Amino acid sequence: MTTLSVRMTLTARRRTIEILHGFGARDSLIARRIAWRSAALGLAGGILGTVLGGATLAVLHRLILPFLDHQSAGLSLWPRSLVEWLAIWTELPQGLFQSLACVPVLVSVLSFTVAQATVRLWLQRLP
């Protein structure tokens, strides 16, 4: 997906990149600018995906909890109040939160790296 977004960026800005390249802009400058934009988009998407994924995991954990623990058998399947919704987050393991916190950073680094490599390869093919 990241390579596709980089190629779409290159296609949309092809003429501008060719002009900059023709005026002597270094490949590293052009690649770095596009890579930082890709990293920012990757970070934003990673944060959004982590929040939505974390909320989904919290709700699934709440739905499964009555089947795993006899003490939780009296819980309703769906939280009824804001306090119950907030309690969902405290019931999840801390290791899960630490793992989820790494996702946006990893997505951003991957987006930056793929964009750098793709743009540099594309620029080498220009005359």
C-alpha positions in Angstrom: 0.0 0.0 0.0 2.8 2.4 0.8 4.5 1.9 -2.6 1.2 2.6 -4.3 0.8 5.9 -2.4 4.4 6.9 -3.3 3.8 6.1 -6.9 0.6 8.1 -6.9 2.6 11.1 -5.3 5.2 10.7 -8.0 2.6 10.6 -10.8 0.8 13.7 -9.4 4.0 15.7 -9.0 5.9 14.3 -11.9 6.3 17.5 -13.8 7.3 19.5 -10.7 9.9 16.8 -9.8 11.2 16.8 -13.4 11.6 20.6 -13.3 13.4 20.5 -10.0 15.6 17.7 -11.2 16.4 19.6 -14.4 17.4 22.7 -12.4 19.9 20.6 -10.5 18.1 19.7 -7.3 19.8 16.8 -5.6 18.0 13.5 -5.7 18.4 13.3 -1.9 16.6 16.6 -1.4 13.6 15.5 -3.6 13.5 12.0 -2.1 13.7 13.3 1.5 10.8 15.8 1.0 8.5 13.1 -0.4 9.7 10.5 2.2 8.9 12.9 5.1 5.4 13.5 3.7 4.9 9.7 3.4 6.2 9.3 7.0 3.7 11.9 8.3 0.9 10.2 6.5 2.0 6.8 7.8 2.2 8.2 11.4 -1.3 9.6 11.1 -2.7 6.4 9.6 -0.9 4.4 12.2 -2.3 6.4 15.1 -5.8 6.2 13.7 -5.5 2.4 13.1 -4.1 1.9 16.6 -6.9 3.8 18.2 -9.6 1.9 16.3 -7.8 -1.4 16.7 -7.3 -0.9 20.4 -11.0 0.0 20.9 -12.0 -3.1 19.0 -9.7 -5.3 21.1 -11.1 -3.7 24.3 -14.7 -4.4 23.3 -13.9 -7.9 22.2 -12.1 -8.5 25.5 -15.2 -7.3 27.4 -17.5 -9.5 25.4 -15.3 -12.6 26.0 -14.6 -11.8 29.7 -17.9 -13.4 31.2 -17.0 -16.7 29.5 -13.5 -16.8 30.9 -14.0 -15.7 34.5 -16.8 -16.9 36.9 -16.5 -13.7 38.9 -17.4 -11.7 35.8 -20.4 -13.8 35.0 -22.7 -11.1 36.3 -21.4 -8.5 33.9 -23.6 -7.4 31.1 -22.2 -8.2 27.7 -22.3 -4.5 26.6 -21.2 -1.7 29.0 -24.0 0.4 30.2 -22.3 3.5 31.6 -19.3 5.6 31.0 -17.6 4.1 34.1 -17.9 0.6 32.6 -16.5 1.8 29.3 -13.5 3.3 31.0 -13.1 0.1 33.0 -12.6 -1.8 29.8 -9.3 -0.1 29.3 -8.0 -0.9 32.7 -8.8 -4.6 32.3 -6.6 -5.0 29.2 -3.0 -6.2 29.8 -0.3 -3.4 29.8 1.8 -5.3 27.4 -0.9 -4.9 24.8 -0.8 -1.2 25.1 3.0 -1.1 24.8 2.8 -3.2 21.7 0.0 -1.0 20.2 2.0 2.1 21.0 4.9 0.9 18.7 2.6 0.5 15.7 2.4 4.1 14.5 6.2 4.6 14.9 6.9 1.4 12.9 4.4 2.4 10.2 6.0 5.8 9.9 9.6 4.4 9.7 8.5 1.9 7.1 6.7 4.6 5.0 9.8 6.8 5.1 12.1 3.9 4.1 9.9 2.7 1.2 9.4 6.3 -0.1 13.1 7.0 0.0 14.0 3.9 -1.9 11.1 4.3 -4.5 11.8 7.9 -5.2 15.6 7.4 -5.5 15.0 4.6 -8.0 12.6 6.6 -10.0 14.9 9.7 -10.0 17.8 7.5 -11.3 15.8 6.7 -14.4 15.3 10.3 -15.3 17.6 11.8 -17.8 
